[in-house]
């Protein structure tokens, strides 16, 4: 049995109930150029804490965090690798993909391509949008719940 909080569904260890997530971390600074945004694809067992870490080190405002729940780590890894390979030609620095944010049509095409890739690699994917303003709170809730579970192992 899990515990449901505003940060999501947690198992009895205080981790998000699913152990396999692929995240899409999207940043865009409308004041810098207005046209360029960046996307980072990754895999994490605790994507909220990972997002909080990335957000702390990223000077560009977070626009969107999308989590894709995969049935297992193999499936999550396959999806992450497919997305990185699909956009390898658009890499800016490390695993950050540069997209032209100001072109609404191109942005829409980009997200449709991502959705198609997700459907190819994850059967019946559960896709969650996380409000960027709630990332630190959600990561903190996850850490706090894990601490409580360690103190009360009967949960």
C-alpha positions as a Markdown table, in Angstrom:
| # | Residue | x | y | z |
|---|---|---|---|---|
| 1 | Unk | 0.0 | 0.0 | 0.0 |
| 2 | Unk | 1.3 | 3.5 | -0.8 |
| 3 | Unk | 0.8 | 6.9 | 0.6 |
| 4 | Unk | -0.7 | 9.6 | -1.5 |
| 5 | Unk | 0.5 | 13.2 | -1.0 |
| 6 | Unk | 0.4 | 16.3 | -3.1 |
| 7 | Unk | 3.8 | 15.3 | -4.4 |
| 8 | Unk | 2.5 | 12.0 | -5.7 |
| 9 | Unk | 2.1 | 8.4 | -4.7 |
| 10 | Unk | 4.9 | 7.0 | -2.5 |
| 11 | Unk | 5.6 | 3.4 | -1.5 |
| 12 | Unk | 6.3 | 2.4 | 2.1 |
| 13 | Unk | 10.0 | 3.3 | 1.8 |
| 14 | Unk | 9.1 | 6.9 | 1.0 |
| 15 | Unk | 10.1 | 6.7 | -2.7 |
| 16 | Unk | 7.8 | 7.4 | -5.6 |
| 17 | Unk | 5.8 | 4.2 | -6.0 |
| 18 | Unk | 7.3 | 3.5 | -9.5 |
| 19 | Unk | 11.0 | 3.0 | -9.5 |
| 20 | Unk | 11.5 | 3.8 | -13.2 |
| 21 | Unk | 10.9 | 7.2 | -14.6 |
| 22 | Unk | 12.1 | 9.2 | -17.6 |
| 23 | Unk | 12.0 | 12.9 | -17.2 |
| 24 | Unk | 11.8 | 15.8 | -19.7 |
| 25 | Unk | 13.2 | 18.9 | -18.0 |
| 26 | Unk | 12.4 | 22.0 | -20.1 |
| 27 | Unk | 13.9 | 25.4 | -19.6 |
| 28 | Unk | 13.4 | 28.7 | -21.4 |
| 29 | Unk | 14.5 | 32.2 | -20.8 |
| 30 | Unk | 12.2 | 34.6 | -22.7 |
| 31 | Unk | 14.3 | 37.6 | -21.7 |
| 32 | Unk | 17.6 | 36.1 | -23.1 |
| 33 | Unk | 16.6 | 35.5 | -26.7 |
| 34 | Unk | 12.9 | 34.5 | -26.6 |
| 35 | Unk | 13.5 | 31.9 | -29.3 |
| 36 | Unk | 15.7 | 29.2 | -27.7 |
| 37 | Unk | 14.8 | 26.7 | -25.1 |
| 38 | Unk | 16.5 | 23.6 | -23.8 |
| 39 | Unk | 15.3 | 20.1 | -23.0 |
| 40 | Unk | 17.1 | 17.5 | -20.9 |
| 41 | Unk | 16.1 | 13.9 | -21.1 |
| 42 | Unk | 17.1 | 11.5 | -18.3 |
| 43 | Unk | 16.2 | 8.6 | -16.2 |
| 44 | Unk | 15.9 | 8.5 | -12.4 |
| 45 | Unk | 14.4 | 6.4 | -9.6 |
| 46 | Unk | 13.5 | 9.7 | -7.8 |
| 47 | Unk | 12.9 | 12.3 | -10.6 |
| 48 | Unk | 11.7 | 15.0 | -8.2 |
| 49 | Unk | 14.9 | 15.0 | -6.3 |
| 50 | Unk | 16.8 | 14.9 | -9.6 |
| 51 | Unk | 14.8 | 17.8 | -10.9 |
| 52 | Unk | 15.4 | 19.8 | -7.7 |
| 53 | Unk | 19.2 | 19.2 | -8.2 |
| 54 | Unk | 19.1 | 20.2 | -11.9 |
| 55 | Unk | 17.0 | 23.3 | -11.1 |
| 56 | Unk | 19.4 | 24.5 | -8.4 |
| 57 | Unk | 22.3 | 24.4 | -10.9 |
| 58 | Unk | 20.5 | 25.8 | -13.9 |
| 59 | Unk | 20.4 | 29.6 | -14.4 |
| 60 | Unk | 17.5 | 29.4 | -16.9 |
| 61 | Unk | 13.9 | 29.3 | -15.6 |
| 62 | Unk | 12.2 | 25.9 | -15.6 |
| 63 | Unk | 9.1 | 25.9 | -17.8 |
| 64 | Unk | 8.0 | 22.3 | -17.6 |
| 65 | Unk | 8.8 | 19.0 | -16.0 |
| 66 | Unk | 7.2 | 15.9 | -17.5 |
| 67 | Unk | 7.6 | 12.5 | -16.0 |
| 68 | Unk | 7.0 | 9.3 | -17.9 |
| 69 | Unk | 6.4 | 6.3 | -15.6 |
| 70 | Unk | 7.9 | 3.2 | -17.2 |
| 71 | Unk | 7.0 | -0.4 | -16.1 |
| 72 | Unk | 10.7 | -1.2 | -15.3 |
| 73 | Unk | 14.2 | 0.2 | -15.6 |
| 74 | Unk | 14.9 | -1.5 | -18.9 |
| 75 | Unk | 12.0 | 0.2 | -20.5 |
| 76 | Unk | 12.9 | 3.5 | -19.0 |
| 77 | Unk | 16.5 | 3.2 | -20.2 |
| 78 | Unk | 15.3 | 2.2 | -23.7 |
| 79 | Unk | 13.1 | 5.3 | -23.8 |
| 80 | Unk | 15.8 | 7.6 | -22.5 |
| 81 | Unk | 18.3 | 6.3 | -25.1 |
| 82 | Unk | 15.8 | 6.5 | -27.9 |
| 83 | Unk | 15.1 | 10.2 | -27.1 |
| 84 | Unk | 18.8 | 11.1 | -26.8 |
| 85 | Unk | 19.5 | 9.4 | -30.1 |
| 86 | Unk | 16.5 | 10.9 | -31.8 |
| 87 | Unk | 17.7 | 14.4 | -30.9 |
| 88 | Unk | 21.5 | 13.8 | -31.0 |
| 89 | Unk | 21.9 | 16.4 | -33.8 |
| 90 | Unk | 20.3 | 19.1 | -31.7 |
| 91 | Unk | 22.6 | 18.7 | -28.6 |
| 92 | Unk | 23.9 | 21.9 | -27.3 |
| 93 | Unk | 26.0 | 21.0 | -24.3 |
| 94 | Unk | 26.1 | 17.6 | -22.7 |
| 95 | Unk | 22.6 | 16.1 | -22.9 |
| 96 | Unk | 20.8 | 19.4 | -23.3 |
| 97 | Unk | 18.8 | 19.6 | -26.5 |
| 98 | Unk | 18.3 | 23.0 | -28.1 |
| 99 | Unk | 14.8 | 23.8 | -29.4 |
| 100 | Unk | 13.5 | 26.9 | -31.0 |
| 101 | Unk | 10.9 | 27.9 | -28.5 |
| 102 | Unk | 9.5 | 30.9 | -30.3 |
| 103 | Unk | 8.3 | 28.9 | -33.3 |
| 104 | Unk | 5.0 | 27.5 | -32.0 |
| 105 | Unk | 4.6 | 25.1 | -34.9 |
| 106 | Unk | 8.1 | 23.6 | -34.5 |
| 107 | Unk | 7.5 | 23.3 | -30.7 |
| 108 | Unk | 4.3 | 21.5 | -31.3 |
| 109 | Unk | 6.0 | 19.1 | -33.8 |
| 110 | Unk | 8.8 | 18.5 | -31.3 |
| 111 | Unk | 6.3 | 17.4 | -28.5 |
| 112 | Unk | 4.3 | 15.2 | -30.9 |
| 113 | Unk | 7.5 | 13.4 | -31.9 |
| 114 | Unk | 8.4 | 12.9 | -28.2 |
| 115 | Unk | 4.9 | 11.5 | -27.6 |
| 116 | Unk | 5.2 | 9.1 | -30.5 |
| 117 | Unk | 8.6 | 7.9 | -29.2 |
| 118 | Unk | 7.2 | 7.4 | -25.7 |
| 119 | Unk | 4.4 | 5.3 | -27.1 |
| 120 | Unk | 6.9 | 3.2 | -29.1 |
| 121 | Unk | 9.0 | 2.4 | -26.0 |
| 122 | Unk | 6.5 | 2.3 | -23.1 |
| 123 | Unk | 3.3 | 0.3 | -23.2 |
| 124 | Unk | 0.4 | 2.3 | -21.7 |
| 125 | Unk | 2.6 | 5.1 | -20.4 |
| 126 | Unk | 1.5 | 7.2 | -17.4 |
| 127 | Unk | 2.6 | 10.8 | -18.1 |
| 128 | Unk | 2.6 | 13.4 | -15.3 |
| 129 | Unk | 3.2 | 17.1 | -15.5 |
| 130 | Unk | 4.8 | 18.6 | -12.4 |
| 131 | Unk | 4.3 | 22.2 | -11.6 |
| 132 | Unk | 7.8 | 23.8 | -11.6 |
| 133 | Unk | 6.9 | 25.8 | -8.5 |
| 134 | Unk | 6.3 | 22.6 | -6.6 |
| 135 | Unk | 9.6 | 20.8 | -7.4 |
| 136 | Unk | 11.5 | 21.7 | -4.3 |
| 137 | Unk | 8.4 | 21.0 | -2.1 |
| 138 | Unk | 7.9 | 17.6 | -3.8 |
| 139 | Unk | 11.5 | 16.6 | -3.4 |
| 140 | Unk | 11.4 | 17.7 | 0.2 |
| 141 | Unk | 8.2 | 15.7 | 0.8 |
| 142 | Unk | 9.9 | 12.7 | -0.6 |
| 143 | Unk | 12.9 | 13.1 | 1.6 |
| 144 | Unk | 10.8 | 13.8 | 4.7 |
| 145 | Unk | 8.5 | 10.8 | 4.0 |
| 146 | Unk | 11.5 | 8.5 | 3.7 |
| 147 | Unk | 12.8 | 9.8 | 7.0 |
| 148 | Unk | 9.4 | 9.1 | 8.7 |
| 149 | Unk | 9.3 | 5.6 | 7.2 |
| 150 | Unk | 12.7 | 4.8 | 8.6 |
| 151 | Unk | 11.5 | 6.0 | 12.0 |
| 152 | Unk | 8.2 | 4.1 | 11.7 |
| 153 | Unk | 9.0 | 0.9 | 9.7 |
| 154 | Unk | 5.5 | -0.5 | 10.3 |
| 155 | Unk | 4.0 | 1.9 | 7.7 |
